[in-house]
Amino acid sequence: MKPPDNAFIWLDIAKIDAFRLAGDTKEKKSISKVIFVSGVRGYAVEAFEHEADGFLLTPFSIDKINQLLQQNVKKMK
């Protein structure tokens, strides 16, 4: 079974665990891309410091998700 190409990880109070989860899954190659989601704009910088492939600030639109997924597909080619 092929692993998913993208994982959406919600950052909240336990954000350190979310970053660890993202790092572990990328290291094991169980997913290709990690996109963090949060309602806190300040987490964006930290997300990219942890090699995020994207960041969605809530509330977000379906267009923003599509744009992010298309960017990640281009990077995988």
PDB file of N, H, CA, C and O in Angstrom:
ATOM      1  N   MET A   1       0.845  -1.183   0.000  1.00  0.00           N
ATOM      2  CA  MET A   1       0.000   0.000   0.000  1.00  0.00           C
ATOM      3  C   MET A   1       0.886   1.241   0.000  1.00  0.00           C
ATOM      4  O   MET A   1       1.827   1.342   0.788  1.00  0.00           O
ATOM      5  N   LYS A   2       0.585   2.169  -0.874  1.00  0.00           N
ATOM      6  H   LYS A   2      -0.180   2.087  -1.514  1.00  0.00           H
ATOM      7  CA  LYS A   2       1.355   3.401  -0.999  1.00  0.00           C
ATOM      8  C   LYS A   2       1.005   4.357   0.145  1.00  0.00           C
ATOM      9  O   LYS A   2      -0.173   4.580   0.424  1.00  0.00           O
ATOM     10  N   PRO A   3       2.018   4.921   0.809  1.00  0.00           N
ATOM     11  CA  PRO A   3       1.724   5.880   1.885  1.00  0.00           C
ATOM     12  C   PRO A   3       1.136   7.166   1.306  1.00  0.00           C
ATOM     13  O   PRO A   3       1.316   7.451   0.122  1.00  0.00           O
ATOM     14  N   PRO A   4       0.437   7.942   2.132  1.00  0.00           N
ATOM     15  CA  PRO A   4      -0.131   9.202   1.635  1.00  0.00           C
ATOM     16  C   PRO A   4       0.966  10.183   1.252  1.00  0.00           C
ATOM     17  O   PRO A   4       2.056  10.165   1.824  1.00  0.00           O
ATOM     18  N   ASP A   5       0.672  11.035   0.286  1.00  0.00           N
ATOM     19  H   ASP A   5      -0.213  11.050  -0.179  1.00  0.00           H
ATOM     20  CA  ASP A   5       1.641  12.030  -0.153  1.00  0.00           C
ATOM     21  C   ASP A   5       1.696  13.228   0.780  1.00  0.00           C
ATOM     22  O   ASP A   5       2.753  13.838   0.940  1.00  0.00           O
ATOM     23  N   ASN A   6       0.580  13.572   1.394  1.00  0.00           N
ATOM     24  H   ASN A   6      -0.279  13.077   1.264  1.00  0.00           H
ATOM     25  CA  ASN A   6       0.496  14.751   2.251  1.00  0.00           C
ATOM     26  C   ASN A   6      -0.157  14.401   3.578  1.00  0.00           C
ATOM     27  O   ASN A   6      -1.099  13.611   3.635  1.00  0.00           O
ATOM     28  N   ALA A   7       0.362  15.002   4.646  1.00  0.00           N
ATOM     29  H   ALA A   7       1.128  15.643   4.600  1.00  0.00           H
ATOM     30  CA  ALA A   7      -0.249  14.866   5.963  1.00  0.00           C
ATOM     31  C   ALA A   7      -0.530  16.273   6.485  1.00  0.00           C
ATOM     32  O   ALA A   7       0.331  17.151   6.433  1.00  0.00           O
ATOM     33  N   PHE A   8      -1.739  16.471   6.985  1.00  0.00           N
ATOM     34  H   PHE A   8      -2.438  15.758   7.027  1.00  0.00           H
ATOM     35  CA  PHE A   8      -2.111  17.735   7.604  1.00  0.00           C
ATOM     36  C   PHE A   8      -2.052  17.524   9.111  1.00  0.00           C
ATOM     37  O   PHE A   8      -2.758  16.673   9.651  1.00  0.00           O
ATOM     38  N   ILE A   9      -1.206  18.301   9.791  1.00  0.00           N
ATOM     39  H   ILE A   9      -0.632  18.992   9.352  1.00  0.00           H
ATOM     40  CA  ILE A   9      -1.033  18.163  11.237  1.00  0.00           C
ATOM     41  C   ILE A   9      -1.443  19.470  11.902  1.00  0.00           C
ATOM     42  O   ILE A   9      -0.894  20.534  11.615  1.00  0.00           O
ATOM     43  N   TRP A  10      -2.420  19.364  12.798  1.00  0.00           N
ATOM     44  H   TRP A  10      -2.866  18.500  13.031  1.00  0.00           H
ATOM     45  CA  TRP A  10      -2.937  20.524  13.503  1.00  0.00           C
ATOM     46  C   TRP A  10      -2.011  20.867  14.668  1.00  0.00           C
ATOM     47  O   TRP A  10      -1.701  20.015  15.500  1.00  0.00           O
ATOM     48  N   LEU A  11      -1.575  22.125  14.714  1.00  0.00           N
ATOM     49  H   LEU A  11      -1.827  22.817  14.038  1.00  0.00           H
ATOM     50  CA  LEU A  11      -0.756  22.598  15.834  1.00  0.00           C
ATOM     51  C   LEU A  11      -1.680  23.222  16.876  1.00  0.00           C
ATOM     52  O   LEU A  11      -2.535  24.045  16.551  1.00  0.00           O
ATOM     53  N   ASP A  12      -1.497  22.825  18.106  1.00  0.00           N
ATOM     54  H   ASP A  12      -0.802  22.156  18.369  1.00  0.00           H
ATOM     55  CA  ASP A  12      -2.265  23.422  19.188  1.00  0.00           C
ATOM     56  C   ASP A  12      -1.361  23.545  20.397  1.00  0.00           C
ATOM     57  O   ASP A  12      -0.169  23.807  20.240  1.00  0.00           O
ATOM     58  N   ILE A  13      -1.873  23.369  21.560  1.00  0.00           N
ATOM     59  H   ILE A  13      -2.842  23.156  21.687  1.00  0.00           H
ATOM     60  CA  ILE A  13      -1.072  23.507  22.773  1.00  0.00           C
ATOM     61  C   ILE A  13       0.098  22.519  22.782  1.00  0.00           C
ATOM     62  O   ILE A  13       1.175  22.845  23.280  1.00  0.00           O
ATOM     63  N   ALA A  14      -0.100  21.337  22.247  1.00  0.00           N
ATOM     64  H   ALA A  14      -0.975  21.071  21.842  1.00  0.00           H
ATOM     65  CA  ALA A  14       0.949  20.302  22.225  1.00  0.00           C
ATOM     66  C   ALA A  14       1.755  20.376  20.934  1.00  0.00           C
ATOM     67  O   ALA A  14       2.058  19.338  20.346  1.00  0.00           O
ATOM     68  N   LYS A  15       2.113  21.585  20.474  1.00  0.00           N
ATOM     69  H   LYS A  15       1.867  22.429  20.952  1.00  0.00           H
ATOM     70  CA  LYS A  15       2.779  21.750  19.194  1.00  0.00           C
ATOM     71  C   LYS A  15       4.124  21.042  19.106  1.00  0.00           C
ATOM     72  O   LYS A  15       4.516  20.609  18.023  1.00  0.00           O
ATOM     73  N   ILE A  16       4.834  20.916  20.212  1.00  0.00           N
ATOM     74  H   ILE A  16       4.516  21.269  21.092  1.00  0.00           H
ATOM     75  CA  ILE A  16       6.134  20.242  20.169  1.00  0.00           C
ATOM     76  C   ILE A  16       5.946  18.789  19.765  1.00  0.00           C
ATOM     77  O   ILE A  16       6.732  18.264  18.977  1.00  0.00           O
ATOM     78  N   ASP A  17       4.924  18.135  20.287  1.00  0.00           N
ATOM     79  H   ASP A  17       4.286  18.562  20.927  1.00  0.00           H
ATOM     80  CA  ASP A  17       4.646  16.759  19.896  1.00  0.00           C
ATOM     81  C   ASP A  17       4.275  16.677  18.417  1.00  0.00           C
ATOM     82  O   ASP A  17       4.638  15.710  17.749  1.00  0.00           O
ATOM     83  N   ALA A  18       3.566  17.664  17.899  1.00  0.00           N
ATOM     84  H   ALA A  18       3.271  18.450  18.442  1.00  0.00           H
ATOM     85  CA  ALA A  18       3.198  17.681  16.485  1.00  0.00           C
ATOM     86  C   ALA A  18       4.441  17.802  15.618  1.00  0.00           C
ATOM     87  O   ALA A  18       4.539  17.140  14.585  1.00  0.00           O
ATOM     88  N   PHE A  19       5.385  18.631  16.020  1.00  0.00           N
ATOM     89  H   PHE A  19       5.306  19.168  16.860  1.00  0.00           H
ATOM     90  CA  PHE A  19       6.626  18.770  15.258  1.00  0.00           C
ATOM     91  C   PHE A  19       7.430  17.473  15.302  1.00  0.00           C
ATOM     92  O   PHE A  19       8.021  17.074  14.299  1.00  0.00           O
ATOM     93  N   ARG A  20       7.454  16.824  16.444  1.00  0.00           N
ATOM     94  H   ARG A  20       6.974  17.148  17.259  1.00  0.00           H
ATOM     95  CA  ARG A  20       8.159  15.550  16.571  1.00  0.00           C
ATOM     96  C   ARG A  20       7.507  14.497  15.683  1.00  0.00           C
ATOM     97  O   ARG A  20       8.196  13.739  14.999  1.00  0.00           O
ATOM     98  N   LEU A  21       6.182  14.453  15.696  1.00  0.00           N
ATOM     99  H   LEU A  21       5.622  15.068  16.251  1.00  0.00           H
ATOM    100  CA  LEU A  21       5.446  13.529  14.842  1.00  0.00           C
ATOM    101  C   LEU A  21       5.794  13.751  13.366  1.00  0.00           C
ATOM    102  O   LEU A  21       6.042  12.799  12.626  1.00  0.00           O
ATOM    103  N   ALA A  22       5.806  14.998  12.959  1.00  0.00           N
ATOM    104  H   ALA A  22       5.604  15.772  13.560  1.00  0.00           H
ATOM    105  CA  ALA A  22       6.129  15.314  11.561  1.00  0.00           C
ATOM    106  C   ALA A  22       7.544  14.877  11.215  1.00  0.00           C
ATOM    107  O   ALA A  22       7.770  14.280  10.163  1.00  0.00           O
ATOM    108  N   GLY A  23       8.482  15.166  12.080  1.00  0.00           N
ATOM    109  H   GLY A  23       8.298  15.651  12.935  1.00  0.00           H
ATOM    110  CA  GLY A  23       9.866  14.764  11.837  1.00  0.00           C
ATOM    111  C   GLY A  23      10.024  13.258  11.756  1.00  0.00           C
ATOM    112  O   GLY A  23      10.721  12.745  10.880  1.00  0.00           O
ATOM    113  N   ASP A  24       9.382  12.556  12.661  1.00  0.00           N
ATOM    114  H   ASP A  24       8.815  12.973  13.373  1.00  0.00           H
ATOM    115  CA  ASP A  24       9.469  11.087  12.669  1.00  0.00           C
ATOM    116  C   ASP A  24       8.880  10.479  11.409  1.00  0.00           C
ATOM    117  O   ASP A  24       9.462   9.559  10.834  1.00  0.00           O
ATOM    118  N   THR A  25       7.738  10.980  10.976  1.00  0.00           N
ATOM    119  H   THR A  25       7.266  11.727  11.443  1.00  0.00           H
ATOM    120  CA  THR A  25       7.097  10.391   9.796  1.00  0.00           C
ATOM    121  C   THR A  25       7.872  10.691   8.517  1.00  0.00           C
ATOM    122  O   THR A  25       7.947   9.847   7.624  1.00  0.00           O
ATOM    123  N   LYS A  26       8.449  11.888   8.424  1.00  0.00           N
ATOM    124  H   LYS A  26       8.389  12.574   9.149  1.00  0.00           H
ATOM    125  CA  LYS A  26       9.259  12.199   7.241  1.00  0.00           C
ATOM    126  C   LYS A  26      10.541  11.379   7.250  1.00  0.00           C
ATOM    127  O   LYS A  26      10.989  10.910   6.204  1.00  0.00           O
ATOM    128  N   GLU A  27      11.130  11.206   8.427  1.00  0.00           N
ATOM    129  H   GLU A  27      10.766  11.587   9.277  1.00  0.00           H
ATOM    130  CA  GLU A  27      12.370  10.439   8.553  1.00  0.00           C
ATOM    131  C   GLU A  27      12.151   8.985   8.122  1.00  0.00           C
ATOM    132  O   GLU A  27      13.000   8.388   7.461  1.00  0.00           O
ATOM    133  N   LYS A  28      11.013   8.433   8.503  1.00  0.00           N
ATOM    134  H   LYS A  28      10.323   8.918   9.041  1.00  0.00           H
ATOM    135  CA  LYS A  28      10.696   7.044   8.160  1.00  0.00           C
ATOM    136  C   LYS A  28      10.136   6.917   6.745  1.00  0.00           C
ATOM    137  O   LYS A  28       9.850   5.816   6.274  1.00  0.00           O
ATOM    138  N   LYS A  29       9.983   8.060   6.078  1.00  0.00           N
ATOM    139  H   LYS A  29      10.215   8.955   6.461  1.00  0.00           H
ATOM    140  CA  LYS A  29       9.444   8.108   4.721  1.00  0.00           C
ATOM    141  C   LYS A  29       8.046   7.514   4.626  1.00  0.00           C
ATOM    142  O   LYS A  29       7.672   6.950   3.598  1.00  0.00           O
ATOM    143  N   SER A  30       7.268   7.643   5.709  1.00  0.00           N
ATOM    144  H   SER A  30       7.571   8.101   6.545  1.00  0.00           H
ATOM    145  CA  SER A  30       5.902   7.138   5.677  1.00  0.00           C
ATOM    146  C   SER A  30       4.945   8.153   5.046  1.00  0.00           C
ATOM    147  O   SER A  30       3.825   7.801   4.675  1.00  0.00           O
ATOM    148  N   ILE A  31       5.383   9.412   4.924  1.00  0.00           N
ATOM    149  H   ILE A  31       6.292   9.697   5.226  1.00  0.00           H
ATOM    150  CA  ILE A  31       4.660  10.425   4.158  1.00  0.00           C
ATOM    151  C   ILE A  31       5.681  11.293   3.442  1.00  0.00           C
ATOM    152  O   ILE A  31       6.834  11.386   3.862  1.00  0.00           O
ATOM    153  N   SER A  32       5.253  11.920   2.369  1.00  0.00           N
ATOM    154  H   SER A  32       4.316  11.845   2.029  1.00  0.00           H
ATOM    155  CA  SER A  32       6.155  12.758   1.596  1.00  0.00           C
ATOM    156  C   SER A  32       6.178  14.200   2.068  1.00  0.00           C
ATOM    157  O   SER A  32       7.245  14.803   2.180  1.00  0.00           O
ATOM    158  N   LYS A  33       5.007  14.754   2.344  1.00  0.00           N
ATOM    159  H   LYS A  33       4.140  14.264   2.253  1.00  0.00           H
ATOM    160  CA  LYS A  33       4.884  16.173   2.659  1.00  0.00           C
ATOM    161  C   LYS A  33       4.075  16.376   3.938  1.00  0.00           C
ATOM    162  O   LYS A  33       3.099  15.673   4.197  1.00  0.00           O
ATOM    163  N   VAL A  34       4.511  17.357   4.728  1.00  0.00           N
ATOM    164  H   VAL A  34       5.305  17.928   4.517  1.00  0.00           H
ATOM    165  CA  VAL A  34       3.811  17.705   5.966  1.00  0.00           C
ATOM    166  C   VAL A  34       3.328  19.142   5.873  1.00  0.00           C
ATOM    167  O   VAL A  34       4.107  20.061   5.620  1.00  0.00           O
ATOM    168  N   ILE A  35       2.035  19.319   6.080  1.00  0.00           N
ATOM    169  H   ILE A  35       1.402  18.573   6.285  1.00  0.00           H
ATOM    170  CA  ILE A  35       1.425  20.643   6.084  1.00  0.00           C
ATOM    171  C   ILE A  35       0.850  20.869   7.482  1.00  0.00           C
ATOM    172  O   ILE A  35       0.003  20.109   7.950  1.00  0.00           O
ATOM    173  N   PHE A  36       1.323  21.918   8.129  1.00  0.00           N
ATOM    174  H   PHE A  36       2.011  22.535   7.748  1.00  0.00           H
ATOM    175  CA  PHE A  36       0.826  22.251   9.464  1.00  0.00           C
ATOM    176  C   PHE A  36      -0.371  23.195   9.343  1.00  0.00           C
ATOM    177  O   PHE A  36      -0.439  24.023   8.435  1.00  0.00           O
ATOM    178  N   VAL A  37      -1.306  23.053  10.273  1.00  0.00           N
ATOM    179  H   VAL A  37      -1.250  22.381  11.011  1.00  0.00           H
ATOM    180  CA  VAL A  37      -2.519  23.870  10.312  1.00  0.00           C
ATOM    181  C   VAL A  37      -2.626  24.465  11.712  1.00  0.00           C
ATOM    182  O   VAL A  37      -2.428  23.768  12.707  1.00  0.00           O
ATOM    183  N   SER A  38      -2.944  25.763  11.783  1.00  0.00           N
ATOM    184  H   SER A  38      -3.105  26.329  10.974  1.00  0.00           H
ATOM    185  CA  SER A  38      -3.099  26.389  13.086  1.00  0.00           C
ATOM    186  C   SER A  38      -3.896  27.675  12.957  1.00  0.00           C
ATOM    187  O   SER A  38      -3.978  28.272  11.883  1.00  0.00           O
ATOM    188  N   GLY A  39      -4.469  28.079  14.047  1.00  0.00           N
ATOM    189  H   GLY A  39      -4.403  27.594  14.919  1.00  0.00           H
ATOM    190  CA  GLY A  39      -5.123  29.374  14.133  1.00  0.00           C
ATOM    191  C   GLY A  39      -4.183  30.440  14.660  1.00  0.00           C
ATOM    192  O   GLY A  39      -4.575  31.595  14.821  1.00  0.00           O
ATOM    193  N   VAL A  40      -2.936  30.056  14.932  1.00  0.00           N
ATOM    194  H   VAL A  40      -2.617  29.118  14.801  1.00  0.00           H
ATOM    195  CA  VAL A  40      -1.943  30.978  15.486  1.00  0.00           C
ATOM    196  C   VAL A  40      -0.900  31.287  14.416  1.00  0.00           C
ATOM    197  O   VAL A  40      -0.109  30.422  14.041  1.00  0.00           O
ATOM    198  N   ARG A  41      -0.905  32.523  13.929  1.00  0.00           N
ATOM    199  H   ARG A  41      -1.547  33.226  14.233  1.00  0.00           H
ATOM    200  CA  ARG A  41       0.006  32.947  12.868  1.00  0.00           C
ATOM    201  C   ARG A  41       1.479  32.742  13.255  1.00  0.00           C
ATOM    202  O   ARG A  41       2.303  32.409  12.404  1.00  0.00           O
ATOM    203  N   GLY A  42       1.803  32.938  14.518  1.00  0.00           N
ATOM    204  H   GLY A  42       1.134  33.208  15.210  1.00  0.00           H
ATOM    205  CA  GLY A  42       3.178  32.824  14.992  1.00  0.00           C
ATOM    206  C   GLY A  42       3.778  31.432  14.832  1.00  0.00           C
ATOM    207  O   GLY A  42       5.000  31.289  14.830  1.00  0.00           O
ATOM    208  N   TYR A  43       2.943  30.404  14.697  1.00  0.00           N
ATOM    209  H   TYR A  43       1.950  30.520  14.699  1.00  0.00           H
ATOM    210  CA  TYR A  43       3.456  29.048  14.531  1.00  0.00           C
ATOM    211  C   TYR A  43       4.016  28.808  13.133  1.00  0.00           C
ATOM    212  O   TYR A  43       4.715  27.819  12.915  1.00  0.00           O
ATOM    213  N   ALA A  44       3.723  29.687  12.188  1.00  0.00           N
ATOM    214  H   ALA A  44       3.154  30.491  12.365  1.00  0.00           H
ATOM    215  CA  ALA A  44       4.183  29.488  10.805  1.00  0.00           C
ATOM    216  C   ALA A  44       5.703  29.433  10.736  1.00  0.00           C
ATOM    217  O   ALA A  44       6.260  28.544  10.093  1.00  0.00           O
ATOM    218  N   VAL A  45       6.371  30.361  11.381  1.00  0.00           N
ATOM    219  H   VAL A  45       5.919  31.084  11.903  1.00  0.00           H
ATOM    220  CA  VAL A  45       7.835  30.394  11.347  1.00  0.00           C
ATOM    221  C   VAL A  45       8.406  29.111  11.942  1.00  0.00           C
ATOM    222  O   VAL A  45       9.306  28.497  11.370  1.00  0.00           O
ATOM    223  N   GLU A  46       7.881  28.721  13.079  1.00  0.00           N
ATOM    224  H   GLU A  46       7.150  29.220  13.544  1.00  0.00           H
ATOM    225  CA  GLU A  46       8.356  27.500  13.727  1.00  0.00           C
ATOM    226  C   GLU A  46       8.071  26.270  12.860  1.00  0.00           C
ATOM    227  O   GLU A  46       8.885  25.349  12.801  1.00  0.00           O
ATOM    228  N   ALA A  47       6.939  26.256  12.202  1.00  0.00           N
ATOM    229  H   ALA A  47       6.277  27.004  12.250  1.00  0.00           H
ATOM    230  CA  ALA A  47       6.602  25.130  11.322  1.00  0.00           C
ATOM    231  C   ALA A  47       7.638  24.995  10.211  1.00  0.00           C
ATOM    232  O   ALA A  47       8.099  23.889   9.926  1.00  0.00           O
ATOM    233  N   PHE A  48       8.002  26.095   9.589  1.00  0.00           N
ATOM    234  H   PHE A  48       7.628  26.993   9.821  1.00  0.00           H
ATOM    235  CA  PHE A  48       8.988  26.030   8.509  1.00  0.00           C
ATOM    236  C   PHE A  48      10.389  25.743   9.031  1.00  0.00           C
ATOM    237  O   PHE A  48      11.214  25.186   8.306  1.00  0.00           O
ATOM    238  N   GLU A  49      10.670  26.112  10.269  1.00  0.00           N
ATOM    239  H   GLU A  49      10.000  26.564  10.858  1.00  0.00           H
ATOM    240  CA  GLU A  49      11.949  25.726  10.888  1.00  0.00           C
ATOM    241  C   GLU A  49      12.022  24.207  11.048  1.00  0.00           C
ATOM    242  O   GLU A  49      13.111  23.635  11.093  1.00  0.00           O
ATOM    243  N   HIS A  50      10.855  23.554  11.133  1.00  0.00           N
ATOM    244  H   HIS A  50       9.970  24.018  11.096  1.00  0.00           H
ATOM    245  CA  HIS A  50      10.785  22.103  11.240  1.00  0.00           C
ATOM    246  C   HIS A  50      10.519  21.459   9.877  1.00  0.00           C
ATOM    247  O   HIS A  50       9.969  20.362   9.786  1.00  0.00           O
ATOM    248  N   GLU A  51      10.918  22.163   8.837  1.00  0.00           N
ATOM    249  H   GLU A  51      11.364  23.054   8.912  1.00  0.00           H
ATOM    250  CA  GLU A  51      10.855  21.656   7.459  1.00  0.00           C
ATOM    251  C   GLU A  51       9.438  21.354   6.976  1.00  0.00           C
ATOM    252  O   GLU A  51       9.206  20.361   6.288  1.00  0.00           O
ATOM    253  N   ALA A  52       8.507  22.211   7.340  1.00  0.00           N
ATOM    254  H   ALA A  52       8.696  23.018   7.899  1.00  0.00           H
ATOM    255  CA  ALA A  52       7.142  22.061   6.844  1.00  0.00           C
ATOM    256  C   ALA A  52       7.108  22.255   5.339  1.00  0.00           C
ATOM    257  O   ALA A  52       7.893  23.020   4.779  1.00  0.00           O
ATOM    258  N   ASP A  53       6.203  21.563   4.704  1.00  0.00           N
ATOM    259  H   ASP A  53       5.565  20.941   5.160  1.00  0.00           H
ATOM    260  CA  ASP A  53       5.994  21.725   3.269  1.00  0.00           C
ATOM    261  C   ASP A  53       4.846  22.683   2.995  1.00  0.00           C
ATOM    262  O   ASP A  53       4.509  22.955   1.842  1.00  0.00           O
ATOM    263  N   GLY A  54       4.252  23.188   4.062  1.00  0.00           N
ATOM    264  H   GLY A  54       4.526  22.967   4.998  1.00  0.00           H
ATOM    265  CA  GLY A  54       3.184  24.159   3.935  1.00  0.00           C
ATOM    266  C   GLY A  54       2.623  24.501   5.291  1.00  0.00           C
ATOM    267  O   GLY A  54       2.838  23.789   6.272  1.00  0.00           O
ATOM    268  N   PHE A  55       1.894  25.613   5.330  1.00  0.00           N
ATOM    269  H   PHE A  55       1.719  26.191   4.533  1.00  0.00           H
ATOM    270  CA  PHE A  55       1.252  26.061   6.566  1.00  0.00           C
ATOM    271  C   PHE A  55      -0.075  26.688   6.194  1.00  0.00           C
ATOM    272  O   PHE A  55      -0.130  27.566   5.332  1.00  0.00           O
ATOM    273  N   LEU A  56      -1.137  26.250   6.832  1.00  0.00           N
ATOM    274  H   LEU A  56      -1.092  25.538   7.532  1.00  0.00           H
ATOM    275  CA  LEU A  56      -2.463  26.816   6.629  1.00  0.00           C
ATOM    276  C   LEU A  56      -2.903  27.516   7.901  1.00  0.00           C
ATOM    277  O   LEU A  56      -2.949  26.912   8.973  1.00  0.00           O
ATOM    278  N   LEU A  57      -3.223  28.785   7.774  1.00  0.00           N
ATOM    279  H   LEU A  57      -3.185  29.276   6.903  1.00  0.00           H
ATOM    280  CA  LEU A  57      -3.742  29.559   8.894  1.00  0.00           C
ATOM    281  C   LEU A  57      -5.264  29.510   8.838  1.00  0.00           C
ATOM    282  O   LEU A  57      -5.864  29.839   7.815  1.00  0.00           O
ATOM    283  N   THR A  58      -5.881  29.098   9.938  1.00  0.00           N
ATOM    284  H   THR A  58      -5.393  28.830  10.768  1.00  0.00           H
ATOM    285  CA  THR A  58      -7.340  29.032   9.960  1.00  0.00           C
ATOM    286  C   THR A  58      -7.918  30.417  10.202  1.00  0.00           C
ATOM    287  O   THR A  58      -7.300  31.220  10.902  1.00  0.00           O
ATOM    288  N   PRO A  59      -9.058  30.713   9.658  1.00  0.00           N
ATOM    289  CA  PRO A  59      -9.812  29.897   8.705  1.00  0.00           C
ATOM    290  C   PRO A  59      -9.166  29.983   7.326  1.00  0.00           C
ATOM    291  O   PRO A  59      -8.572  31.000   6.969  1.00  0.00           O
ATOM    292  N   PHE A  60      -9.288  28.909   6.560  1.00  0.00           N
ATOM    293  H   PHE A  60      -9.770  28.082   6.849  1.00  0.00           H
ATOM    294  CA  PHE A  60      -8.722  28.893   5.213  1.00  0.00           C
ATOM    295  C   PHE A  60      -9.768  28.382   4.231  1.00  0.00           C
ATOM    296  O   PHE A  60     -10.777  27.794   4.620  1.00  0.00           O
ATOM    297  N   SER A  61      -9.508  28.616   2.972  1.00  0.00           N
ATOM    298  H   SER A  61      -8.689  29.094   2.656  1.00  0.00           H
ATOM    299  CA  SER A  61     -10.474  28.233   1.934  1.00  0.00           C
ATOM    300  C   SER A  61     -10.008  26.964   1.226  1.00  0.00           C
ATOM    301  O   SER A  61      -8.842  26.580   1.321  1.00  0.00           O
ATOM    302  N   ILE A  62     -10.907  26.336   0.534  1.00  0.00           N
ATOM    303  H   ILE A  62     -11.854  26.648   0.456  1.00  0.00           H
ATOM    304  CA  ILE A  62     -10.566  25.160  -0.258  1.00  0.00           C
ATOM    305  C   ILE A  62      -9.577  25.543  -1.356  1.00  0.00           C
ATOM    306  O   ILE A  62      -8.748  24.725  -1.755  1.00  0.00           O
ATOM    307  N   ASP A  63      -9.657  26.773  -1.843  1.00  0.00           N
ATOM    308  H   ASP A  63     -10.330  27.437  -1.519  1.00  0.00           H
ATOM    309  CA  ASP A  63      -8.709  27.239  -2.862  1.00  0.00           C
ATOM    310  C   ASP A  63      -7.281  27.247  -2.315  1.00  0.00           C
ATOM    311  O   ASP A  63      -6.342  26.889  -3.025  1.00  0.00           O
ATOM    312  N   LYS A  64      -7.118  27.650  -1.067  1.00  0.00           N
ATOM    313  H   LYS A  64      -7.881  27.941  -0.490  1.00  0.00           H
ATOM    314  CA  LYS A  64      -5.793  27.670  -0.443  1.00  0.00           C
ATOM    315  C   LYS A  64      -5.244  26.254  -0.300  1.00  0.00           C
ATOM    316  O   LYS A  64      -4.058  26.023  -0.533  1.00  0.00           O
ATOM    317  N   ILE A  65      -6.094  25.312   0.081  1.00  0.00           N
ATOM    318  H   ILE A  65      -7.058  25.500   0.270  1.00  0.00           H
ATOM    319  CA  ILE A  65      -5.656  23.918   0.188  1.00  0.00           C
ATOM    320  C   ILE A  65      -5.233  23.402  -1.182  1.00  0.00           C
ATOM    321  O   ILE A  65      -4.178  22.780  -1.314  1.00  0.00           O
ATOM    322  N   ASN A  66      -6.046  23.655  -2.195  1.00  0.00           N
ATOM    323  H   ASN A  66      -6.903  24.160  -2.087  1.00  0.00           H
ATOM    324  CA  ASN A  66      -5.706  23.210  -3.547  1.00  0.00           C
ATOM    325  C   ASN A  66      -4.396  23.807  -4.029  1.00  0.00           C
ATOM    326  O   ASN A  66      -3.581  23.112  -4.636  1.00  0.00           O
ATOM    327  N   GLN A  67      -4.187  25.087  -3.765  1.00  0.00           N
ATOM    328  H   GLN A  67      -4.849  25.652  -3.272  1.00  0.00           H
ATOM    329  CA  GLN A  67      -2.949  25.759  -4.166  1.00  0.00           C
ATOM    330  C   GLN A  67      -1.737  25.096  -3.493  1.00  0.00           C
ATOM    331  O   GLN A  67      -0.726  24.842  -4.147  1.00  0.00           O
ATOM    332  N   LEU A  68      -1.840  24.827  -2.230  1.00  0.00           N
ATOM    333  H   LEU A  68      -2.662  25.033  -1.699  1.00  0.00           H
ATOM    334  CA  LEU A  68      -0.761  24.205  -1.472  1.00  0.00           C
ATOM    335  C   LEU A  68      -0.473  22.793  -1.973  1.00  0.00           C
ATOM    336  O   LEU A  68       0.688  22.414  -2.129  1.00  0.00           O
ATOM    337  N   LEU A  69      -1.516  22.020  -2.225  1.00  0.00           N
ATOM    338  H   LEU A  69      -2.459  22.328  -2.099  1.00  0.00           H
ATOM    339  CA  LEU A  69      -1.333  20.658  -2.736  1.00  0.00           C
ATOM    340  C   LEU A  69      -0.701  20.670  -4.131  1.00  0.00           C
ATOM    341  O   LEU A  69       0.152  19.833  -4.424  1.00  0.00           O
ATOM    342  N   GLN A  70      -1.103  21.598  -4.985  1.00  0.00           N
ATOM    343  H   GLN A  70      -1.796  22.278  -4.747  1.00  0.00           H
ATOM    344  CA  GLN A  70      -0.506  21.699  -6.315  1.00  0.00           C
ATOM    345  C   GLN A  70       0.965  22.064  -6.246  1.00  0.00           C
ATOM    346  O   GLN A  70       1.768  21.547  -7.022  1.00  0.00           O
ATOM    347  N   GLN A  71       1.332  22.953  -5.323  1.00  0.00           N
ATOM    348  H   GLN A  71       0.680  23.373  -4.692  1.00  0.00           H
ATOM    349  CA  GLN A  71       2.745  23.307  -5.135  1.00  0.00           C
ATOM    350  C   GLN A  71       3.548  22.091  -4.706  1.00  0.00           C
ATOM    351  O   GLN A  71       4.662  21.879  -5.184  1.00  0.00           O
ATOM    352  N   ASN A  72       2.989  21.295  -3.808  1.00  0.00           N
ATOM    353  H   ASN A  72       2.084  21.468  -3.419  1.00  0.00           H
ATOM    354  CA  ASN A  72       3.697  20.105  -3.327  1.00  0.00           C
ATOM    355  C   ASN A  72       3.835  19.052  -4.420  1.00  0.00           C
ATOM    356  O   ASN A  72       4.847  18.355  -4.477  1.00  0.00           O
ATOM    357  N   VAL A  73       2.844  18.927  -5.279  1.00  0.00           N
ATOM    358  H   VAL A  73       2.022  19.494  -5.233  1.00  0.00           H
ATOM    359  CA  VAL A  73       2.929  17.973  -6.393  1.00  0.00           C
ATOM    360  C   VAL A  73       4.060  18.394  -7.329  1.00  0.00           C
ATOM    361  O   VAL A  73       4.835  17.553  -7.783  1.00  0.00           O
ATOM    362  N   LYS A  74       4.155  19.676  -7.615  1.00  0.00           N
ATOM    363  H   LYS A  74       3.525  20.360  -7.246  1.00  0.00           H
ATOM    364  CA  LYS A  74       5.229  20.178  -8.488  1.00  0.00           C
ATOM    365  C   LYS A  74       6.600  19.898  -7.885  1.00  0.00           C
ATOM    366  O   LYS A  74       7.529  19.543  -8.610  1.00  0.00           O
ATOM    367  N   LYS A  75       6.744  20.051  -6.574  1.00  0.00           N
ATOM    368  H   LYS A  75       5.989  20.340  -5.984  1.00  0.00           H
ATOM    369  CA  LYS A  75       8.016  19.805  -5.891  1.00  0.00           C
ATOM    370  C   LYS A  75       8.410  18.327  -5.947  1.00  0.00           C
ATOM    371  O   LYS A  75       9.594  17.991  -5.926  1.00  0.00           O
ATOM    372  N   MET A  76       7.405  17.451  -6.017  1.00  0.00           N
ATOM    373  H   MET A  76       6.443  17.724  -6.034  1.00  0.00           H
ATOM    374  CA  MET A  76       7.688  16.004  -6.008  1.00  0.00           C
ATOM    375  C   MET A  76       8.154  15.512  -7.372  1.00  0.00           C
ATOM    376  O   MET A  76       8.720  14.423  -7.467  1.00  0.00           O
ATOM    377  N   LYS A  77       7.933  16.278  -8.415  1.00  0.00           N
ATOM    378  H   LYS A  77       7.474  17.163  -8.337  1.00  0.00           H
ATOM    379  CA  LYS A  77       8.308  15.854  -9.767  1.00  0.00           C
ATOM    380  C   LYS A  77       9.764  16.101 -10.053  1.00  0.00           C
ATOM    381  O   LYS A  77      10.238  15.799 -11.148  1.00  0.00           O
TER     382      LYS A  77
END
